[in-house]
Amino acid sequence: MSAPTPIRLETLLAGLPPEWPNDVLPTIRAEAAALGRVVVALDDDPTGTQTVHGIDVLTEWSVPSLVDVLSSDASAFYILTNSRALPTGEAVALAYDIGGKLAQASRETGRDLCVISRSDSTLRGHYPAEVDAVEDALARGLGVEFHGQVVAPFFYDGGRLTAGDVHYVREGDTLAPAAQTEFARDAVFGYRASNLRDWVAEKTGGRVAASSVHSISLDDIRRGGPDRVAERFTQAPVGAVTIVNAMSERDIEVAALGALRAETAGRRFVYRTAASFVRARAGIPRRGLLTAQELVGASAGGALVVVGSYIQKSSAQLTHLLALPQVVGIELSVADILAGQAEAAVGRAAGAANAAIEGGQVAVVYTSRGLVTGSSAEASLGIGHAVSEALSQVVRSIQRGPRFVVAKGGITSSDTATQGLGIRRAHVLGQILPGVPVWQAGAESRWPGVPYIVFPGNVGGPEAMATVVSMLSE
């Protein structure tokens, strides 16, 4: 089979049937309430909250914490695992541990679960290993059988669209097959297939053949609607992987309602999806973007931005950010960190950041640009961990509480939240830009209530970070 080629968005859209005409979100909320399963999103980095609002994020998963949230009236919540930053073996052990604790908390509270492994919309992450692990732990802990896994990487705000089983990344008016983008060349999670059937076969090492992968097509969604999607889900053989096509928010909502109806009919799935499916399955309505007035009020003082992501999109955004007059750029040398001089490098950066924030400016602490990789995937992850730890040390060394904090990049955002800010539970307020979530730090954190902007590395145009900082600085 020949590899898919780039296609203009308007060309692809012109060949599709019209969207399903009915708003299904009210139906999702009603039927989800009747089923009674709490949606739990296990997020392999903190950017997965980029479609939701009004729910909590836990950064630790002790059984008492899980019992506490399951004992509330919450219909959905996130657990930040940050597993994308871990070697595969550790990610698998972590997934199994969380699955077991979720099962125990479910038994203690009597609340059933719908578990979603939320991961990257550009197909990077520990698939299928951590999904298999959480499925096994839940099956053992709850004493139930799972009927298969569902893969749905669609994320509209980020331009990640799926049609004809091919996953695309939008670049302007053109859709590039995912395997032809820089994301597919990731040193740890690289891949060759854009067709999701082939991608599943590739990632499972051939254990799951491409021909055996089940598919929910756009025809199923747009012509048949939720009942046809539910039928397709129930037709999948036990143990099958089912992929979901989607080109719009309505598509993913129809797919979510179909999956929910299949669950109501007795099916159980573990889901591996991007952020859009989580919102849809939980029945959370979309809301407008947050304003600066909703976030920082009239408080005075400086602010903090931490940039660890090194991809081209992030570096372009950093260039525009550093051009702002209120910004003080502070480079943290990766070479120094890897040469055993991290303590001195952290000290210099923290001193400069403290001075900038005290002076009412925006301290932008960023790693030196350029990708540094190791001789293996695990070595590359180790380098990333060392750099992220140094950034977290800079944050821990800042004395004056900032008006707001921005962190750029998935691993950077997670470590800044948990290690730098000491967040154990946060509330998702919404999005400040499409795909850019804002948390409110919990009472246990270093700076309770501070707005924390989780800026994915692969989201936004060149001026996106500058736009956010300008908004919040005025």
Phi, psi and omega in degrees: 000131181287152181289144177296154182242160177302150181217145177289140182303314183296329178292315180294316182298325183296335182267005184259151172291162178295158179298157172303131193283343189258141172288117185260355183300316177301323178293319177302313182298317181293314183287328176293320178296322179292321179289320173084015178271130177281129178280121179241116180259117175270108191261119184280355162203166193284359184282351185288353176275015190283003178236354190246169174204156176076015177231167185261158174239126173261136175254003170220154192227044173297153180302317178301322179294319179292320177298320181300312182287325178288338178278349178275186178268015181296133176263351180199150172200165180251150167238120178277108180267332185055030186290342179294340179274359186254154168299158186304314182301318179290323179296320179294314179298320179296314180299319179295319179297313181294318178301318179295319180289324175298318179298317179297316180295324177296316179296319184291327184261345183074017180256126181281163189232146164242110188258129179241123172273098183277127181219193191289134178288351174254023165074020177263140179145177184275070174252136004265003194303310185284333177291317176301319183293315181291325177298315181297316182295318179293318180300316180292314185290327181262347182067041182232166176254134173264141187264356178157180178243149181240128181247120182216085184276006180303134175210100190298312185298334178267000180073032177255107189236149182232126178213141182059029181071002179263132179265130185242155171242122182285130176231092186070236180265006183246143174256118179264130172307136190305324182290350180258015179251170181296336181296326180289345179264013178307135184295335182257319190241030182296160181204169185243342188256134173263330175290124187295332174297314180292325180296317177299316178298318179297313185288334178268006180064028180088355179300322174253113180287146180303323182292342181266354181286128180278154183221135169262110187273167175293331174295316176304314186287313189273330179264320185268332179075191187303321182293321177294320178297316178300318178299317180295321178296319182284341177281342182295134178300150178302131181091358182285155169263129179245127178258152183241125172273146177196137177238356181209166177298323178297321178302312185289330177291319176298318178298319180295319178294321176298318177296319179299319179292326175294322176297316180299328179281001175116355180280150172231133178231154161254130186258141172239104189219168168274189191290329187297321181294326180300310179302314184295313182295328178278352179070028182274124180288152173289148177230163179293167180291148177292150176257163178299323182296330179287342189254311189246351178055222184252016183294151182255175176108175183275188183216171185228134173234133179238123184238112177248332182300137186247001183293163186303319180301317180293318181295322177295319178294322178298319179302314179293321180297316182294345179279349180290142184293331183274003186261139172245113180277132183229107183273134175253116187284119176295323179300317179296318181299314183284344179267011178084016182247030184297320184300315180292319180296318178296317180300316179296315182294318181295320179298316180293321180293317178301316181297318181295315182293319176300326181275007178080014181260176178259111178278121178250102179265120184224147177284149177304142186284162182104132182279128174246120182241161177263186182279352179211170178300317181293324177295321178295319176297323178297320177297314179300322179295317181297318180292316180294324177297320178296318177298319179297323177296323176299313181298318180295337183271358180277130187267316184277127178294127180279162176292324178204161178231135174241134174234130184252120179110146186296304180297318179301315181297319181294310183292324176297318180295308189276316184268324181277314185260347179070030180283129175248333176209128181230163178248130180278118182276328183148210182237142178266332168225161177304123179084007182239099185281157176236127175256155168252118185298142182286171183296336182278351187281171181298320181234081185304137177084352183294137175292129181241112183265117182264103188257105180301146179296328188257022182238139172102153176279182185302330184259010188298311181294320178298322178298314180297312182296320178297316178303313187278348181268341185285000000 
